[in-house]
Amino acid sequence: MTAQPHPDDLVDAWLTVPDVADELGLDAGKVRRLLKERRLAGVRRGEPRVLSIPAAFLVPVDAANPAADPRAEDDDEDVPAPRATVLASLQGTLNVLGDVGMSDAEAIVWLFTADDSLPGRPVDALRKGHKTEVRRRAQALL
């Protein structure tokens, strides 16, 4: 049996919860809520164990991304404008992977493992707008 790769072996850039909060223009509690709602995925890594989120899950706000601004729920004028937003197609894809029974760590490994049929990594295909192809492959895991 082949050993499952570790997310650290596949993800080249990580952000902590405070880093993601800064990028999204949110407070850390709202980022934790995004993780709990599985709009984002993260794993504990390093020593001490710090909750970390792949940087590829965020895209610049000026990129073509129809995702709603997570700050829209609040009218807090003191929160800085976001520099990034969550990749629009990530939540639905994480939901499909969750339906297959994958943990956040397993979903991150799947998203960052090259798939010759795409070609490339599923996360890169999502960033290029190919969510249907990625989700089709995820559903095939059922």
Residue, then its C-alpha position, 0 to 999 in steps of 0.5 A: m500500500t502506498a503511503q498518503p502524501h502529506p499536505d506539506d509535501l504538495v502545498d508550496a505556500w501556506l497562510t495562517v488564520p491571521d494572514v488569511a484574515d488580513e488578506l480577506g479584510l476579516d477578523a480571525g473569528k470569521v476566518r475560523r467560521l469559513l473553515k467550519e462552514r468548509r468554505l476554506a480548508g486547513v490543517r495544523r502543521g509545524e511546531p507548535r501546531v498552527l492552523s494553516i490554509p493553502a495560499a492557492f485557496l485565495v485569489p486577488v479581488d480584482a481577479a474574475n471571481p463571482a464569489a460574494d464578499p464574505r464581509a457583505e454580512d457586516d457593515d463594519e467600516d473599520v475593517p480594511a478593504p480585502r486584497a483577496t477573496v476565497l476561490a469561488s469554486l472551492q466551497g462546492t468542491l470541498n463539499v463534494l470531497g466531504d461527501v466522499g468522506m475526505s477530511d480537510a487534510e485529505a481534500i488538500v492532498w487531493l486538490f494539490t496532487a497532479d491529475d494527468s486527465l486535467p492536466g495538472r492539479p485540481v486546485d490549478a484547474l479550479r483557479k482557471g475556472h474548470k470547476t465542472e471537470v474537477r467536481r466530476r473527478a471528485q464525484a467519481l471517487l464515490 
